Amino acid sequence: MLEKENLIKLASVRMPFGKYSGRILIDLPEEYLFWFDKKGFPNGELGELLKLCLALKIEGLDGLVKPLKQKA
């Protein structure tokens, strides 16, 4: 799951709905991602990307994705 393609998606895909609609996934607040963790992630690719985003933030590795935003 920790593939370059997914990291690029985290830096370029925007949240399609909800309170943070339009925000790039890697910029979503950790609390919002924890809320999904509790309530259930969306199905499909979006859910998988949100899970990855949360895992990176928990481990303090979201800084790996930030430089990709400028290229995306």
Backbone as a ProteinNet text record, in pm:
[ID]
protein_1_A
[PRIMARY]
MLEKENLIKLASVRMPFGKYSGRILIDLPEEYLFWFDKKGFPNGELGELLKLCLALKIEGLDGLVKPLKQKA
[TERTIARY]
82.6	0	87.3	205.3	293.8	372.2	298.2	358.3	362.6	457.4	473.9	343.4	274.7	148.2	47.2	37.7	-55.9	-12.2	118.7	168	136.4	150.9	117.6	-32	-112.9	-257.6	-291	-225.1	-250.2	-217.1	-121.3	-77.1	-158.4	-247.6	-318.6	-470.1	-518.1	-662.8	-729.5	-843.2	-918.8	-1033.3	-1062.5	-1174.1	-1302.5	-1379.7	-1495.5	-1622.9	-1625.6	-1749.2	-1716.8	-1819.5	-1809	-1753.3	-1723.2	-1677.7	-1553.8	-1466.5	-1341.1	-1339.4	-1455.4	-1466.9	-1374.9	-1300	-1209.9	-1068.4	-1046.6	-912.1	-831	-704.6	-615.9	-605.2	-608	-616.5	-507.6	-384.1	-276.7	-293.5	-375.1	-399	-519.3	-585.7	-698.6	-648.9	-723.7	-682.5	-684.2	-590.7	-580.9	-709.5	-770.7	-894.3	-1005.8	-1010.9	-1111.4	-1086.4	-961.9	-927.5	-957.7	-935.6	-970.3	-1122.4	-1196.8	-1342.6	-1383.9	-1324.7	-1352.5	-1311.3	-1198.8	-1151.1	-1255.1	-1319	-1421.9	-1553.4	-1595.9	-1727.1	-1725.2	-1608.5	-1597	-1551.5	-1446.6	-1394.2	-1484.9	-1487.5	-1564	-1510.9	-1594.1	-1552.8	-1462.3	-1386.6	-1307.9	-1175.8	-1125.2	-993.2	-984.3	-1089.4	-1086.8	-1065.1	-1136.7	-1120.9	-980	-925.1	-788.2	-687.7	-707.6	-617.7	-630.1	-752	-770.6	-704.9	-713.2	-645.6	-494.5	-440.4	-297.9	-258.6	-339.1	-313.4	-307.4	-401.7	-403.4	-279.1	-244.1	-126	0.5	13.8	131.1	134.3	19.2	13.4	45.9	-5.7	21.4	170.8	235.6	378.9	467.2	404.3	481.1	550.2	495.9	557.7	485.4	387.5	315.4	406.8	520.7	619.4	675.6	666	710.1	623.2	498.7	402.9	404.1	432.2	425.3	505.6	628.7	703.5	638.1	558.2	491.7	379.3	326.2	216.5	259.9	381.5	428.1	436.9	462.5	473.2	337.7	242.8	110.8	24.9
-119.6	0	126.4	119.4	235.4	242.7	268.8	279.1	425.7	457.8	596.9	652.1	569.7	611.1	657.1	583.6	619.8	746.8	764.6	886.4	1008	992.3	1101.3	1132.5	1028.8	1050.6	1125.4	1091.5	1162.3	1310.5	1341.9	1480	1554.9	1485.2	1552.2	1533.6	1423.9	1397.2	1482.8	1538.9	1621.7	1541.7	1571.6	1507.4	1544.4	1444.3	1473.5	1514.4	1501.4	1530	1565.4	1608.7	1629.3	1764.1	1770.8	1893.8	1952.5	1866.9	1911.9	1889.5	1895.5	1878.9	1976.9	1925.4	2008.9	2016.1	1967.1	1972.2	1852.3	1874.7	1764.8	1664.8	1536.8	1432.3	1444	1469.5	1473.8	1592.1	1689.5	1807	1791.5	1677.3	1654.8	1645.8	1701.5	1692.8	1547.4	1517.4	1382.6	1342.9	1438.8	1410.7	1363	1423	1383.6	1240.4	1205.3	1068.9	968.7	1009.1	922.5	901.9	1005.3	994	885.4	887	782.2	645.4	640.4	514	455.3	542.6	500.4	463.9	547.5	532.7	442.1	424.9	344	427.8	381.8	450.9	424.9	517.7	492.8	368.8	309.7	194.5	239.5	146.4	171.1	241.5	299.6	360.8	476.7	556.8	670.1	622.4	520.6	466.4	415.3	348	296.4	411.1	516.5	631.9	702.1	711.8	774.5	691.9	560	472.9	492.9	499.5	522	658.1	758.2	892.7	892.9	827.9	820.4	748.5	637.1	561.5	646.8	721.8	807.5	917.3	975.7	1082.2	1027.6	910.5	849.5	826.2	780.6	749.8	872.1	986.5	1108.3	1109.6	1032.8	1021	1100.6	1181.8	1259.1	1360.5	1389.5	1478	1420.6	1289.4	1226.8	1270.9	1302.5	1334	1483.5	1566.8	1711.9	1761.5	1715.6	1763.5	1726.7	1621.5	1579.2	1674.1	1748.4	1841.8	1947.9	1993.5	2097.3	2047.4	1918.9	1860.7	1820.2	1796.6	1745.9	1856.3
0	0	0	57.6	62.4	-68	-175.2	-307.6	-347.7	-433	-477.4	-535.1	-611.8	-673.5	-567.8	-457.2	-350.4	-277.5	-260.6	-196.4	-283.3	-414.2	-506.6	-499.7	-489.9	-478.2	-350.1	-239.4	-113.6	-126.6	-213.2	-231.3	-336.7	-408.1	-517.6	-516	-459.6	-458.9	-351.5	-387	-292.6	-231.2	-106.9	-38.3	-111.9	-157.6	-242.2	-167	-35.3	38.6	183.1	252.9	396.5	437.7	565.5	629.3	562	513.9	453.1	301.9	241.6	96.8	24.3	-72.4	-151	-97.2	23.8	82.4	34	5.7	-35.4	80.7	48.7	151.5	258.5	219.7	318.5	413.5	375.3	459.2	551.8	546.3	636.7	780.5	875.5	1015.5	1065.5	1150.4	1205.4	1278.7	1347.7	1422.5	1329.2	1209.4	1109.9	1064.4	1044.7	1003.1	1114.5	1239.7	1352.5	1359.5	1322.9	1320.9	1221.7	1102.2	1003.5	1056.5	1125.8	1181.4	1276.9	1351.8	1447.2	1378.3	1283.8	1220.3	1097.8	1038.7	918.1	800	735.2	617.7	498.2	402.6	279.7	207.4	127.9	47.8	-65.2	-116.8	-237.1	-212.6	-320.6	-318.6	-219.1	-210.2	-117.9	25.8	65.2	199.4	224.7	126.5	140.2	151.7	75.1	81.9	217.8	269.6	400.3	511.2	501.4	598.3	593.4	472.7	455.3	511.8	484.8	533.9	686.7	750.5	897	948.3	886.9	930	919.2	811.4	793.8	899.8	929.2	1029.7	1169	1202.1	1332.5	1350	1244.8	1251.9	1228.6	1202.5	1178.4	1042.7	949.2	817.3	709.4	748.7	648	580	640.4	578.6	449.4	430.8	305.9	188.7	217.3	111.8	79	176.7	158	37.4	15.3	-101.7	-234.9	-236.1	-358.6	-397.8	-300.6	-329.1	-429.8	-420.9	-510.3	-654.6	-670.4	-803.7	-858.6	-769.7	-810.4	-869.5
[MASK]
++++++++++++++++++++++++++++++++++++++++++++++++++++++++++++++++++++++++

